[in-house]
Amino acid sequence: MARKEPSASIDFIRAIIEEDLRANKHGGRVVTRFPPEPNGYLHIGHAKSICLNFGIAQEYNGICNLRFDDTNPIKETTEYVESIKEDVRWIGYDWGDRLYFASDYFEQLYDYAVQLIKRGKAYVDSLSQEEIRDYRGTLTAPGKNSPYRNRSIEDNLDLFERMRAGEFEDGTHVLRAKIDMSHPNLNMRDPVIYRIRHVTHHRTGDRWCIYPMYDFTHCLSDAIEGITHSICTQEYEDHRPLYDWFLDELNTPCHPKQIEFARLNLSYTVMSKRKLSKLVEGGHVSGWDDPRMPTISGMRRRGYTPAAIRNFCDRIGVAKRESIVDMALLEHCVREDLNRIAPRVMGVLRPLRVVIDNYPQDLVEELDAPYHPEDPGMGSRKVPFSKVLYIEQDDFMEKPPRKFFRLAPGREVRLRYAYYIKCERLIRDEKTGEIVEIHCSYDPQTKGGWSKDGRKVKGTLHWVSAAHAIPAEIRLYDRLFTVENPTAEKDSEFTNYLNPESLKVLKNCPVEPSLGGASGGSHYQFERLGYFCVDSKDSSNDALVFNRCVTLRDTWAKILKKQQA
């Protein structure tokens, strides 16, 4: 089996796979799996694993399974299962008919545990959880054997069967592998492989009251499914000897190779499910799909695209050493994709009223405006132009500094697709003195935004006709945290670094009428303002809501230019 697209430079995981293929290991097969635990929503770190496992399977004409490691019924729900399936599909991958659950194998895993007991390689321990922890030892001190370690095989089989039958309360007994309590690797010091939990499972109901531990379940599920390369993150490197021990002791017909890579850490956010859950439960965000969250559902709602996320995962690649990836790179990938696919429209976030004094009172012109300057195939729309308009407050200054090229008293600017206008006078609020209205004149000879006499202006402004504007709610998102690594200080609560400015909501923002009825999830570039997405949850025909995906300013593009220079 050959790689579809050979590369002169491949990462270390693909190098291992190609060497295995040359040696005809596993009969030339490549079988991977994406094995999430259904105890929360997936985040961008999981997206990296999804792209890696499914991507490798595609490249080497292999297959990739989707398997849920659902061995902890206390934290797992059907809601999480369905959200994970939706996320994997949205990113662009399909597992076909290979949807599996560790709970599918509970009977087989139980039989494997019985085999270990019969071989004298597992025993029922009656120490408490605290005692097991104390007996385990430390990194510098060996552990000590449990007083129950030498129970007879017959007693262990009897107790384990009675554990399954529900005779004992939670925490009364556990089943442990019998390895070596003085092993330098703490994971090899008689790890627990089954515990009692009288909890209803989201798939098996109350058929089981003992559940296998992750380390025991994971490797055997891989073997049952015929996985060839078990790709996981770096924190499981110390678990690899245990992974191999179970497979060797049980002499499974398939022995997958575990390969570890560095997990993704993204700046200005957290990637721990526990911490993300704390943000949700503490009301710091509106839910798992809050557009500020690094969850895939949050990014989807914010307006990030599957292509952008796949491109991001491809660019960061895989490595063995952990590092923090700059959020700006992810935003750069989002801009690249949205620049290609998003229609251009006009909306005003902080409106300032403009009256064109010499424009006919009842005249409304329909000006032609293309949806994309580089893609004629997107077509165009008609934008109404009338006597009263809205422009951005930031596009006017009464006393402009040098290099301010937008509207000011006596200055002429271009209105996008429309005319040149010149500021003639100002209207102020009588109480506050604030400018509330600008009166301008327009040059009818500049239709389309170009002067027939050749005169030029430096400023071009976006605008919306006041009479035809549709009011919209605009949500402006910023980094969720104020520091690059919120968990760097071990003794400090990470929520102390939450950014109070991470969300700003602007009401009644005028947008052009072509956006009426825009469907949830639709992307647009608001000219000069950034890329926006119609909120898939809160937006409706009666109340338009837009989330800003990213701004137009691209710091990462500037970094790349400097590097290339």
Secondary structure, DSSP 4 states (H G I P E B T S, - for coil): ---SS--SS--HHHHHHHHHHHTTGGGG--EEEE---SSS--BHHHHHHHHHHHHHHHHTT-EEEEEE----TTT--HHHHHHHHHHHHHHT---TT-EEEGGGGHHHHHHHHHHHHHTTSEEEE---HHHHHHHT--SSS-----TTTT--HHHHHHHHHHHHHT-S-TTS-EEEE-S-TT-SSGGGSS-EEEEE----BTTTBTS-SEEE-HHHHHHHHHHHHT-SEEEEEGGGGGGHHHHHHHHHHHT-S--PEEEEEPPPEETTS---HHHHHHHHHTTSSSSTT-TTSSBHHHHHHHT--HHHHHHHHHHH---SS--EEPHHHHHHHHHHHHHHHPPEE-B-SSEEEEEETTS-TT--EEEEEES-TT-GGG-EEEEEE-SEEEEEGGGB-SS--TT--SB-BT-EEEETTS-EEEEEEEEE-TTT--EEEEEEEEEGGGTTT--TT----S-EE--EETTT-EEEEEEEE--SBSSS-TTSSTTS-GGGGB-TTSEEEEEEEEE-GGGTTPPTT-EEEETTTEEEEE-TTT--SSSEEEEEEE-S--HHHHHHHHHH-
